[in-house]
Amino acid sequence: MWTGVYPALTTKFTADDKLDYKLFEHNLRAQLEAGVEGVILGGSLGEASVLTNEEKYALLKFTIEKVAGKVPVLLNIAEGSTSEAVKIAHEAQKLGAKGLMLLPPMRYKSDHRETVAYFKAVAQATSLPIIIYNNPVDYKIEVTLDMFAELAEVPTIQAVKESTRDISNVTRMINRFGSRFKILTGVDPLAMESIVMGADGWVAGLVCAFPAETVAIFKLVKAGRIADALKIYRWFLPLLELDIHPKLVQYIKLAEQEAGLGSEQVRAPRLKLEGEERQRILKIIRDGLAARPVLPDYKSL
């Protein structure tokens, strides 16, 4: 685990606000065909905050069935209560998840001691491997190098989704911990840079609409074909920048719809885009689709 591209999948909804399993499966199959190495459910992009636990478990069971062992299926945990996070971890393992992505406590800005205690409590409640999601920009708690030094004592805490938006943090992690933690870049517009600097994987967002291009960039960089990857990445960057906006869910879902891999249905309080904003984002997406590059045979790398 922890190498390659891991899509943070969007949750598909019908017009009457139910889980759209048919459309979700359509997108999932495109991800597998493109060559992703795992999938993550219930992340920020998956609208976790507006899903019930029952919906998360139902989607997890459905995904495990459809993936049929081809790649690991992970569930994200983003909870305000340690006990609730532990409960979800237990259930995810029971249902067959192969790993967890774990955010710091939600809504309360925990300090160093509290953050480490939270992570350890969840890790001790399950034998599943864990990737820590480090995103202080959006979630206001930074998982520092000193925190990781304490977390290194826990063998199931194995990786980090590096979303600090500080490209040097990849090097800092490697300098301090060597290969103890796998590093997966979590910021689409810094992805290629992070992979060049040594990141092992990419937890990706725009992959939901452009799976082949995302996997191609990763594989080309790892094969040392930097110039070939850069051509795709330069085309991709205006689209990748949709990932770092508060409305990333609406933007990426609109891209999925335009690419034929999803719909723009979101769950309230989010609303579908309209007016000038929708036209502006549509132009970025449609310009990208119109200039979509021909990909080399990246699957054989």
PLY file of the C-alpha trace (Angstrom):
ply
format ascii 1.0
element vertex 301
property float x
property float y
property float z
element edge 300
property int vertex1
property int vertex2
end_header
0.00 0.00 0.00
0.76 3.71 -0.08
2.23 4.00 -3.56
0.55 5.28 -6.71
-2.62 7.29 -7.15
-5.44 7.06 -4.60
-8.57 8.94 -5.70
-10.50 10.77 -2.99
-13.77 9.77 -4.59
-16.79 12.05 -4.70
-20.08 10.72 -3.38
-22.68 10.59 -6.13
-26.27 11.70 -5.39
-29.51 11.35 -7.31
-31.80 14.31 -7.97
-33.82 13.29 -4.88
-30.70 13.26 -2.66
-30.14 9.52 -2.41
-26.82 7.75 -2.97
-26.41 7.18 -6.72
-24.74 3.79 -6.80
-25.00 3.37 -10.57
-23.14 6.60 -11.30
-20.64 5.91 -8.53
-19.85 2.51 -10.05
-19.41 4.11 -13.50
-16.76 6.43 -12.08
-15.15 3.70 -10.00
-14.68 1.50 -13.05
-12.98 4.38 -14.89
-10.56 4.80 -11.97
-9.67 1.10 -11.95
-9.22 1.07 -15.72
-6.85 4.02 -15.48
-4.65 2.15 -13.02
-5.24 3.69 -9.59
-3.68 1.81 -6.66
-6.45 2.35 -4.10
-9.60 4.37 -3.43
-10.63 6.54 -0.49
-14.24 7.08 0.56
-15.78 9.74 2.77
-13.10 12.39 2.50
-13.59 16.14 2.19
-14.30 15.69 -1.50
-16.67 12.86 -0.64
-18.85 15.28 1.38
-18.24 13.30 4.56
-19.71 15.99 6.79
-23.18 15.51 5.29
-23.19 11.72 5.09
-24.73 9.60 7.81
-22.65 6.75 9.20
-25.13 4.34 7.64
-24.52 5.89 4.21
-20.76 5.67 4.69
-21.01 2.00 5.62
-23.35 1.25 2.72
-21.00 2.95 0.27
-18.04 1.12 1.77
-19.73 -2.27 1.39
-20.76 -1.46 -2.19
-17.26 -0.33 -3.16
-15.57 -3.37 -1.63
-17.94 -5.61 -3.58
-17.33 -3.84 -6.89
-13.57 -3.51 -6.46
-13.40 -7.25 -5.73
-9.92 -7.13 -4.24
-8.26 -5.33 -7.15
-7.13 -2.41 -4.96
-7.47 -1.51 -1.26
-10.57 0.46 -0.22
-10.03 3.02 2.56
-12.53 4.93 4.64
-11.80 8.45 5.87
-12.57 9.30 9.51
-13.32 12.95 10.33
-15.01 13.16 13.71
-15.20 15.53 16.65
-15.43 12.75 19.21
-12.72 10.18 19.91
-15.32 7.58 20.83
-17.18 8.10 17.54
-13.93 7.86 15.56
-13.11 4.59 17.34
-16.60 3.26 16.60
-16.26 4.03 12.89
-12.80 2.44 12.78
-14.21 -0.76 14.32
-17.06 -0.86 11.83
-14.82 -0.13 8.83
-12.59 -3.07 9.70
-15.59 -5.31 10.28
-16.99 -4.43 6.85
-13.72 -5.19 5.07
-11.94 -1.87 4.61
-8.22 -2.30 4.03
-7.17 0.97 5.65
-8.20 4.27 7.17
-7.45 7.91 6.46
-7.57 9.87 9.68
-8.00 13.59 10.24
-7.31 15.34 13.56
-10.38 16.05 15.73
-13.00 18.16 13.99
-14.38 21.45 15.36
-12.05 21.54 18.36
-8.48 22.78 17.83
-6.62 20.17 19.82
-3.09 20.81 21.04
-0.03 18.59 20.52
-0.80 16.16 23.36
-4.50 15.90 22.52
-3.88 15.38 18.79
-1.39 12.59 19.36
-3.67 10.94 21.94
-6.58 11.06 19.49
-4.60 9.41 16.70
-3.23 6.75 19.03
-6.66 5.96 20.45
-8.08 5.26 17.00
-5.01 3.31 15.91
-5.14 1.12 19.01
-8.78 0.31 18.32
-8.08 -1.39 14.99
-5.37 -3.33 13.18
-5.98 -1.46 9.93
-3.12 0.55 8.43
-3.62 4.30 8.76
-2.70 7.36 6.72
-2.73 10.62 8.68
-4.29 13.53 6.79
-2.18 16.60 7.52
-4.08 19.66 6.25
-3.61 22.66 8.57
-4.79 25.10 5.89
-8.35 23.76 5.87
-8.58 22.01 9.27
-6.44 24.36 11.43
-4.39 21.65 13.14
-0.90 20.88 11.86
0.49 17.45 12.52
4.06 18.52 13.24
7.28 16.56 12.85
7.44 16.21 16.63
3.95 14.70 16.63
5.00 12.24 13.93
7.99 11.30 16.07
5.55 10.12 18.75
3.22 8.49 16.22
6.17 6.51 14.82
5.79 4.28 17.89
2.50 2.98 16.45
3.21 0.46 13.66
-0.19 0.78 12.00
0.29 4.54 11.45
2.16 4.16 8.19
1.64 7.16 5.93
0.75 10.83 5.65
-1.43 12.69 3.20
0.81 15.75 2.93
-1.46 18.77 2.42
0.40 21.50 4.27
1.00 23.24 0.91
4.66 23.58 1.90
6.58 21.60 -0.70
9.62 21.45 1.58
7.67 19.37 4.09
8.20 16.31 1.90
11.94 16.72 2.34
11.59 17.47 6.06
9.68 14.23 6.59
12.24 12.20 4.65
15.19 13.86 6.38
13.78 13.14 9.83
12.11 9.77 9.38
13.66 8.21 6.27
11.22 5.65 4.93
9.29 5.19 8.20
6.26 7.05 6.81
5.06 6.80 3.23
4.26 10.26 1.89
1.30 10.87 -0.41
0.88 14.35 -1.79
-2.62 15.69 -1.16
-2.60 19.01 -3.02
-3.27 18.60 -6.73
-1.43 21.74 -7.93
1.70 20.64 -6.03
1.48 16.99 -7.00
4.19 16.67 -9.62
6.58 18.78 -7.59
5.96 16.59 -4.54
6.47 13.36 -6.48
9.75 14.68 -7.90
10.82 15.49 -4.32
10.16 11.92 -3.24
6.47 11.50 -2.45
5.42 7.86 -2.74
1.85 8.49 -3.87
-0.87 10.99 -4.69
-4.25 11.30 -2.97
-5.88 13.07 -5.87
-9.02 15.12 -6.49
-9.23 15.94 -10.21
-8.55 12.27 -10.84
-12.31 11.92 -10.32
-12.80 13.57 -13.73
-9.44 12.81 -15.35
-8.21 9.43 -14.09
-5.88 8.49 -16.93
-4.06 11.82 -17.00
-3.51 11.71 -13.23
-2.08 8.20 -13.22
0.03 8.95 -16.31
1.74 11.89 -14.59
2.55 9.80 -11.54
3.92 6.86 -13.49
5.93 9.00 -15.88
7.62 10.89 -13.05
8.46 7.67 -11.22
9.91 6.28 -14.48
12.15 9.33 -14.79
10.31 10.66 -17.83
10.01 14.15 -16.39
9.66 16.00 -19.72
6.76 13.75 -20.79
5.03 14.19 -17.44
5.56 17.94 -17.54
3.73 18.31 -20.84
0.63 16.72 -19.32
1.01 18.56 -16.03
1.23 21.98 -17.66
-1.99 21.25 -19.54
-3.58 19.93 -16.34
-2.64 22.73 -13.93
-5.64 25.07 -14.51
-7.89 22.10 -13.75
-5.82 20.93 -10.79
-6.17 24.37 -9.22
-9.90 23.70 -8.82
-8.85 21.40 -5.95
-7.69 24.23 -3.65
-10.90 26.25 -3.43
-13.59 26.07 -0.72
-15.98 24.91 -3.46
-13.71 22.12 -4.66
-16.62 19.67 -4.36
-18.86 21.66 -6.70
-15.99 22.40 -9.09
-14.76 18.83 -9.34
-18.26 17.40 -9.61
-18.94 19.78 -12.49
-15.73 18.54 -14.12
-16.89 14.94 -13.63
-20.18 15.78 -15.32
-18.48 17.43 -18.29
-16.09 14.47 -18.61
-18.98 11.98 -18.55
-17.99 10.46 -15.21
-20.43 12.01 -12.75
-23.00 14.69 -12.06
-23.02 18.08 -10.36
-25.51 16.93 -7.72
-24.32 17.98 -4.25
-25.92 17.74 -0.82
-27.08 20.83 1.09
-25.82 23.11 2.47
-23.74 22.96 -0.71
-25.64 24.13 -3.78
-24.93 23.60 -7.46
-23.02 26.41 -9.11
-24.90 29.07 -11.04
-24.44 32.35 -12.87
-21.03 33.86 -13.58
-19.20 31.45 -11.28
-20.57 28.40 -13.08
-19.72 29.83 -16.49
-16.18 30.68 -15.36
-15.53 27.18 -14.01
-17.16 25.59 -17.04
-14.79 27.51 -19.31
-11.75 26.17 -17.45
-13.12 22.63 -17.68
-14.18 22.85 -21.33
-10.93 24.49 -22.38
-9.12 21.60 -20.72
-11.29 18.99 -22.39
-10.81 20.62 -25.79
-7.03 20.51 -25.44
-6.84 17.11 -23.76
-3.42 15.59 -24.53
-2.73 12.27 -26.18
-1.17 10.12 -23.47
1.85 7.86 -23.92
1.58 4.19 -23.01
1.95 4.85 -19.30
0.39 1.57 -18.17
3.41 -0.44 -19.27
5.82 1.64 -17.16
0 1
1 2
2 3
3 4
4 5
5 6
6 7
7 8
8 9
9 10
10 11
11 12
12 13
13 14
14 15
15 16
16 17
17 18
18 19
19 20
20 21
21 22
22 23
23 24
24 25
25 26
26 27
27 28
28 29
29 30
30 31
31 32
32 33
33 34
34 35
35 36
36 37
37 38
38 39
39 40
40 41
41 42
42 43
43 44
44 45
45 46
46 47
47 48
48 49
49 50
50 51
51 52
52 53
53 54
54 55
55 56
56 57
57 58
58 59
59 60
60 61
61 62
62 63
63 64
64 65
65 66
66 67
67 68
68 69
69 70
70 71
71 72
72 73
73 74
74 75
75 76
76 77
77 78
78 79
79 80
80 81
81 82
82 83
83 84
84 85
85 86
86 87
87 88
88 89
89 90
90 91
91 92
92 93
93 94
94 95
95 96
96 97
97 98
98 99
99 100
100 101
101 102
102 103
103 104
104 105
105 106
106 107
107 108
108 109
109 110
110 111
111 112
112 113
113 114
114 115
115 116
116 117
117 118
118 119
119 120
120 121
121 122
122 123
123 124
124 125
125 126
126 127
127 128
128 129
129 130
130 131
131 132
132 133
133 134
134 135
135 136
136 137
137 138
138 139
139 140
140 141
141 142
142 143
143 144
144 145
145 146
146 147
147 148
148 149
149 150
150 151
151 152
152 153
153 154
154 155
155 156
156 157
157 158
158 159
159 160
160 161
161 162
162 163
163 164
164 165
165 166
166 167
167 168
168 169
169 170
170 171
171 172
172 173
173 174
174 175
175 176
176 177
177 178
178 179
179 180
180 181
181 182
182 183
183 184
184 185
185 186
186 187
187 188
188 189
189 190
190 191
191 192
192 193
193 194
194 195
195 196
196 197
197 198
198 199
199 200
200 201
201 202
202 203
203 204
204 205
205 206
206 207
207 208
208 209
209 210
210 211
211 212
212 213
213 214
214 215
215 216
216 217
217 218
218 219
219 220
220 221
221 222
222 223
223 224
224 225
225 226
226 227
227 228
228 229
229 230
230 231
231 232
232 233
233 234
234 235
235 236
236 237
237 238
238 239
239 240
240 241
241 242
242 243
243 244
244 245
245 246
246 247
247 248
248 249
249 250
250 251
251 252
252 253
253 254
254 255
255 256
256 257
257 258
258 259
259 260
260 261
261 262
262 263
263 264
264 265
265 266
266 267
267 268
268 269
269 270
270 271
271 272
272 273
273 274
274 275
275 276
276 277
277 278
278 279
279 280
280 281
281 282
282 283
283 284
284 285
285 286
286 287
287 288
288 289
289 290
290 291
291 292
292 293
293 294
294 295
295 296
296 297
297 298
298 299
299 300
